[in-house]
Every structure is written in structure tokens, then in C-alpha cells.
Amino acid sequence: MFQSILSGQIFLLIHGAWHGGWCWRGIVPRLERAGHAVFAPDIKGATLAAWTDSICEILTAQSGPVILVGHSRGGIVISQAAERFPDKVARLVYVNGFLLRKGESVLRVLREDDASPLLRHAVLTRDRSGWALDAAQSRSMFYGMCPSEDVEFAQSRLTPEPVAPLLTPVKITAENFGRVPRAYIHCLRDRAIPIELQQRMVAALPCEPVRTIDTDHSPFFSAPDRLTACLLELVIH
């Protein structure tokens, strides 16, 4: 299904909660113009294991190691993919992403961090299988510095977030995940994952390099040129 690409670096871009691969629409063509191949899939399934399976299907189809990029909640997905196939990952890149230690879950980290408004503005769906987001709050949480066109585009596509993956502890080891190089891109004005939380995660699991963009939670809309420049700095030569 996913053919291997033999020339240039391969980027695999993993979206965050409530979003889809569509959120990378401004980044994909920029990376491609720089000569790289890019996948930005919609993550399918309702468990962290299913998400990891879908990403690893693409990862293992490639002829060489991939730069695996995770935005926000996408961070837990790229961590699990690297744990499963470390030799297929050239570098992990967390874009204001959840960089969790062994045994931590997204829900646990958010509950421990009172500064994030995410849990206050997400409500369980009727069948209690997902989190629905209050669309009226999404602009201030996610898109505070984004062009109106991108905000409207995104808000019309937000979908409920499965509950189970956010409750699932991350399972990583020093032998697999721990040997994959990792970088972090801070977003200074992020309200959903405040900069202090981002910094605590990096302090617990150090990354090199670390870059900072003076923008909101959604740099793929608010600062696409700067985000692309950061990603291109991380290409493995």
C-alpha cells in the first residue's frame, strides 16, 4: 500500500488529537519542494496499539530510516513506533508534543498540570468512547495566531478523540526507544500544552537539538515557514 521511496529524506508527519493528516497541508509541499518525500496520514483506530500499527505499516515499507514527527498527542505515537522499530527511525521530532516517560499517559500528565485547559473543554461523547471538543474554545487553545482561513478549515474538520489511547501508559525501553536520536520543537505561546509542561518533559527525557518557535499550538498554520526550516535542519545527511 505504501511504496518505498528511494531518494531524499523521508518524513512521516503524525497529527495530534482531534486533527487529521490535513493539518500538515502547508508543510507537506514545502518539504517536497526541498526534495524530500512526505507522508501525512490520518491515524486510524481507537487504541494506541492500533495507531502504532498504522504508522509502523508505513515506516516498515520504506527502504531507509525515516524522520518521524509527532505534533501534540502524536508524540506518544512516534515514541511507540520507535520502540517497536528503532532501526527504521532516523530521528524523532516532537513538535510541542507529548514526550512521555515509561508508564506515563497523556491523561495522567494533563491532570498533573493544572495550566492546560484541555480537560476543562473536552467532554465525553454519549457512548463515552471519545472526547468531543468545544469548538468555541478551539481557537484560543489551538489557533490563537493562525490565519482565519486556516482556523475555519481546521474547525470544520475536528473529530472526537478516542478515550482509550489517552489512558494508555507509554511503554518504552532504553534499548529501543532510548537509542533513537530525538529533537524537540517548543511552541512558546501554546495554551494547550503550555511551554512549562513542554520544558518539563524535555528535562525528563533530554532532546538534542531543541528549537523554539514564538507561536501557538499549531505552527503548521501559524508559522509554516519557520516550522519547515526547523524540520529541514534535522535532515540526516
Secondary structure as the mmCIF struct_conf table of DSSP 4:
data_model
#
loop_
_struct_conf.conf_type_id
_struct_conf.id
_struct_conf.beg_label_comp_id
_struct_conf.beg_label_asym_id
_struct_conf.beg_label_seq_id
_struct_conf.end_label_comp_id
_struct_conf.end_label_asym_id
_struct_conf.end_label_seq_id
BEND BEND1 SER A 7 GLY A 8
STRN STRN1 ILE A 10 ILE A 14
TURN_TY1_P TURN_TY1_P1 ALA A 17 TRP A 18
HELX_RH_3T_P HELX_RH_3T_P1 GLY A 21 TRP A 24
TURN_TY1_P TURN_TY1_P2 ARG A 25 ILE A 27
HELX_RH_AL_P HELX_RH_AL_P1 VAL A 28 ARG A 33
TURN_TY1_P TURN_TY1_P3 ALA A 34 GLY A 35
STRN STRN2 ALA A 37 PHE A 39
HELX_LH_PP_P HELX_LH_PP_P1 PRO A 41 ILE A 43
BEND BEND2 GLY A 45 THR A 47
HELX_RH_AL_P HELX_RH_AL_P2 LEU A 48 THR A 60
TURN_TY1_P TURN_TY1_P4 ALA A 61 ALA A 61
BEND BEND3 GLN A 62 GLY A 64
STRN STRN3 VAL A 66 HIS A 71
TURN_TY1_P TURN_TY1_P5 SER A 72 ARG A 73
HELX_RH_AL_P HELX_RH_AL_P3 GLY A 74 ARG A 84
HELX_RH_3T_P HELX_RH_3T_P2 PRO A 86 LYS A 88
STRN STRN4 VAL A 89 VAL A 95
BEND BEND4 ASN A 96 ASN A 96
HELX_LH_PP_P HELX_LH_PP_P2 LEU A 100 ARG A 101
TURN_TY1_P TURN_TY1_P6 LYS A 102 GLY A 103
HELX_RH_AL_P HELX_RH_AL_P4 VAL A 106 GLU A 112
TURN_TY1_P TURN_TY1_P7 ASP A 114 ALA A 115
HELX_RH_AL_P HELX_RH_AL_P5 LEU A 118 HIS A 121
STRN STRN5 ALA A 122 LEU A 124
TURN_TY1_P TURN_TY1_P8 ARG A 126 ASP A 127
BEND BEND5 ARG A 128 SER A 129
STRN STRN6 GLY A 130 LEU A 133
HELX_RH_AL_P HELX_RH_AL_P6 ALA A 135 PHE A 142
TURN_TY1_P TURN_TY1_P9 GLY A 144 MET A 145
BEND BEND6 CYS A 146 CYS A 146
HELX_RH_AL_P HELX_RH_AL_P7 SER A 148 GLN A 155
TURN_TY1_P TURN_TY1_P10 SER A 156 ARG A 157
HELX_LH_PP_P HELX_LH_PP_P3 PRO A 160 PRO A 160
STRN STRN7 GLU A 161 PRO A 162
BEND BEND7 VAL A 163 VAL A 163
HELX_RH_AL_P HELX_RH_AL_P8 ALA A 164 LEU A 167
BEND BEND8 THR A 168 THR A 168
HELX_LH_PP_P HELX_LH_PP_P4 PRO A 169 VAL A 170
TURN_TY1_P TURN_TY1_P11 ALA A 174 ASN A 176
HELX_RH_3T_P HELX_RH_3T_P3 PHE A 177 ARG A 179
BEND BEND9 VAL A 180 VAL A 180
STRN STRN8 ARG A 182 CYS A 187
TURN_TY1_P TURN_TY1_P12 LEU A 188 ARG A 189
BEND BEND10 ARG A 191 ILE A 193
HELX_RH_AL_P HELX_RH_AL_P9 ILE A 195 ALA A 204
BEND BEND11 LEU A 205 LEU A 205
BEND BEND12 GLU A 208 PRO A 209
STRN STRN9 VAL A 210 ILE A 213
BEND BEND13 ASP A 214 THR A 215
BEND BEND14 HIS A 217 HIS A 217
HELX_RH_AL_P HELX_RH_AL_P10 PRO A 219 SER A 222
HELX_RH_AL_P HELX_RH_AL_P11 PRO A 224 GLU A 233
TURN_TY1_P TURN_TY1_P13 LEU A 234 LEU A 234
#
